[in-house]
Amino acid sequence: MARPSDTKQRILQTARELFATKGVQQTSLQEIADRLGITKPALYYHFTSREDLVRSIVTPLLDDGEEFMARMEERADVPLLELLEGFFDFNHRHRAGILLLLTEMTTLAELGLVDMVLSWRARLTQLVFGPSPTLEQEARAVLAFGGMQDCTMQFPDAPVDELRAATVTAARAALGIG
């Protein structure tokens, strides 16, 4: 018999797969339990609700993103290349979770998780352009950072080093910083 932590990980993996193919609202906890060959009460032992399950899937992404942002903000002058490469690496590492965030905006907004992710772009913009960016600078940052996220999902089979280099080059161009 699997240890509880193994079962919890299997539940998370199965939920990720079903959420990605069917959507969060269209996936029942019974379906997840059936796919795993466990009872619904066994699933409830690990997760009290679908919302608890969704939160468990995206919390590591959010924690890692917040840690990255805090590390960048506590430094007085972060080199742009380091900031962009770090942001790319974060997005590449968490592309499955970010895809879930994007496809399930309404569900995740209800859980209060989208606001944090959107705040990262504003914070990144301030790291690049200072505390009072112009509208043009903000638009450039949205294109650069949003585009970086998109590239990690759009090209899942590209060699990561090539994708990082191409994405960072494009982001620098979008920011207007060669």
C-alpha positions in Angstrom: 0.0 0.0 0.0 1.2 3.5 -0.9 2.4 5.9 1.8 0.0 8.8 2.3 2.5 11.2 0.8 2.7 9.0 -2.3 -1.1 9.0 -2.5 -1.2 12.8 -2.1 1.4 13.2 -4.9 -0.6 10.8 -7.2 -3.8 12.8 -6.5 -2.0 16.1 -7.4 -0.6 14.6 -10.6 -3.9 13.1 -11.7 -5.7 16.4 -10.8 -3.2 18.4 -12.9 -3.7 16.1 -15.9 -7.5 16.2 -15.6 -7.7 19.9 -15.0 -5.4 20.5 -18.0 -7.6 18.4 -20.3 -11.1 19.1 -18.9 -10.8 22.2 -16.8 -11.2 22.6 -13.1 -14.9 23.1 -13.0 -15.6 20.2 -15.3 -13.5 17.8 -13.2 -15.1 16.2 -10.2 -13.3 14.8 -7.2 -15.1 11.5 -7.9 -13.4 11.4 -11.3 -10.0 11.9 -9.8 -10.7 9.2 -7.2 -11.9 6.8 -9.9 -8.9 7.4 -12.1 -6.6 6.6 -9.2 -8.7 3.6 -8.0 -9.3 5.1 -4.6 -12.4 6.1 -2.8 -13.7 9.6 -2.6 -13.3 9.6 1.2 -9.7 8.6 0.7 -9.3 11.7 -1.5 -11.0 13.9 1.0 -8.5 12.6 3.6 -5.8 14.5 1.6 -7.9 17.4 0.2 -11.0 18.8 1.7 -12.4 20.3 -1.5 -11.6 21.0 -5.2 -10.5 24.5 -4.2 -8.1 22.9 -1.7 -6.7 20.7 -4.4 -6.3 23.6 -6.9 -4.6 25.7 -4.2 -2.2 22.8 -3.5 -1.3 22.6 -7.1 -0.6 26.4 -7.6 0.9 27.2 -4.2 4.4 26.0 -5.0 4.4 28.1 -8.1 3.2 31.2 -6.1 5.7 30.6 -3.3 8.5 30.2 -5.8 7.5 33.3 -7.7 7.1 35.4 -4.5 10.6 34.2 -3.4 12.1 35.2 -6.8 10.4 38.6 -6.6 11.6 39.2 -3.0 15.2 38.2 -4.0 15.2 40.7 -6.9 13.6 43.5 -4.9 15.9 43.3 -1.9 18.9 44.1 -4.2 19.6 47.7 -5.0 20.6 47.2 -8.6 19.7 43.9 -10.2 21.4 43.5 -13.7 18.6 43.4 -16.3 20.0 40.1 -17.8 19.9 38.4 -14.4 16.3 39.6 -13.9 15.2 38.4 -17.3 17.0 35.1 -17.2 15.6 34.5 -13.6 12.1 35.3 -14.7 12.4 33.0 -17.8 13.8 30.2 -15.6 10.9 30.6 -13.1 8.3 30.5 -15.9 9.9 27.5 -17.6 10.1 25.6 -14.4 6.4 26.2 -13.6 4.9 26.3 -17.2 2.3 23.6 -16.4 1.1 25.5 -13.3 1.1 28.8 -15.2 -0.9 27.2 -18.0 -3.5 26.2 -15.4 -3.5 29.8 -14.1 -4.2 31.1 -17.6 -6.8 28.6 -18.5 -8.7 28.8 -15.2 -8.5 32.5 -14.6 -12.1 32.7 -13.2 -11.6 29.8 -10.7 -8.2 31.1 -9.6 -9.4 34.7 -9.3 -12.1 33.4 -6.9 -9.4 31.9 -4.8 -7.4 35.2 -4.8 -4.4 33.7 -6.6 -4.5 35.7 -9.9 -3.9 39.1 -8.1 -0.6 37.9 -6.8 0.6 36.8 -10.2 -0.5 40.1 -11.9 1.2 42.1 -9.2 4.5 40.5 -10.2 4.4 42.2 -13.5 3.9 45.6 -11.9 6.8 44.9 -9.5 9.0 43.7 -12.4 8.2 46.9 -14.3 9.3 49.0 -11.3 12.5 46.9 -11.0 13.3 47.8 -14.7 12.0 51.3 -15.0 11.8 52.7 -11.5 8.9 53.6 -9.2 7.0 55.8 -11.7 7.1 54.2 -15.1 5.5 55.9 -18.0 2.5 54.3 -19.8 4.9 53.4 -22.7 7.3 51.7 -20.3 4.4 49.8 -18.6 3.2 48.7 -22.0 6.7 47.5 -23.0 7.0 45.6 -19.7 3.6 43.9 -20.2 4.7 42.8 -23.7 8.2 41.7 -22.5 7.2 39.8 -19.3 3.9 38.4 -20.7 5.7 37.4 -23.9 8.4 35.6 -21.8 5.7 33.6 -20.1 4.0 32.8 -23.5 7.3 31.6 -25.0 7.9 29.1 -22.2 4.5 27.5 -23.1 4.5 28.1 -26.9 7.7 26.2 -27.4 7.8 23.3 -25.0 10.1 21.2 -27.1 12.7 23.8 -27.8 16.1 23.3 -26.2 15.9 25.4 -23.0 19.2 27.2 -23.5 18.2 28.3 -27.0 14.7 29.3 -25.9 16.1 31.3 -22.9 18.5 33.2 -25.2 15.9 33.9 -27.8 13.3 34.9 -25.2 15.6 37.2 -23.3 16.8 38.9 -26.5 13.1 39.5 -27.5 12.2 40.8 -24.0 15.2 43.2 -24.1 14.0 44.5 -27.5 10.4 44.8 -26.2 11.7 46.8 -23.2 13.7 49.0 -25.5 16.9 48.1 -23.7 19.4 46.5 -26.0 
